[in-house]
Amino acid sequence: MTDSPYAHYPNIARLVDAVVDVWPDHGTYLEKSFGARTDSLLDTSDKMAAAVLELAADDVRGTAEDYRWLCDRIREEELNFARTDAYRFSTFEETNAHVYSDDEFMKRYMNGLLFSHVLWFMHASSLHFFAQRLAARVKAGGKVLEVGSGHGLLLFLCLRDLKMREAVAWDLSPVSLEHTKAALARLGAEGRARFAVQDMHQAEATGEQFDLVILSHLLEHLDDPIPALTTVKKLLSKDGVLFVNVPLNAPMPDHLQLLRDPSEAEKMLVDGGFRVLEIASHTTQAMPLGKALKRKAAVTCSIIAEPA
């Protein structure tokens, strides 16, 4: 369709076609999601669509089906949230038993989330913020660490767009690390990356420091985020910065920390020993922030901070 908001963005169009092919009713949602984006955000979204399509290249249709499956799971969590005003689980022990230990569930969960980086306005907007705002704060040639690196897309952006010299990925799960390693290899960025099974709470023993540390959609999964932030503070080099993505009012199968307002996200960073330099809120379908908070609609807060 020549009048669609992504008519001139071939990678977005291919991704949308793949999803609509397995879920025709989702087309209206996607038109609204892309129609709310600026040209600059559409440019970023198209580049990220190329990356996620490359990662899903062996099974684009299957990944689209997993994306639909994920949205169905999220609707279940949203209904529970509407009834109880709370997330389903409150401890890591519970999420580990009901989510992380289910290999088939986790495979579909991670596959579905891959497409969300482009299709959901709040995820795409947070990626755009990451690339645009850190460019002025992170020196080229520096070293970046991501704890819980998932699909590796932020590390890929650090190496490709921010021109950082080296990327390091930490995770408690060897399986997750292998997933990140394979993703960066597919994107042509594995050669400048290292991978380690590492408990971040024991990280001070390594003595290694970083110019940028990324905690993206990690803190909400922890029983207590403050000790994690305290540890991360020791990992930053002089003039190093922390980047955090953390959601508000976002019921997911494995979310524990329920934050309701950007001020609560900022307080979490302050309590962990950081000074917030920038904070941006990315809402569902570009909804005005006040309206999103009133409706308890999902919001992603992106935060750039330095040690206080």
Summary of the structure (lengths in Angstrom):
residues: 308
radius of gyration: 18.4
end to end distance: 51.0
largest distance: 56.8
contacts: 1044
relative contact order: 0.12
helix: 56%
strand: 18%
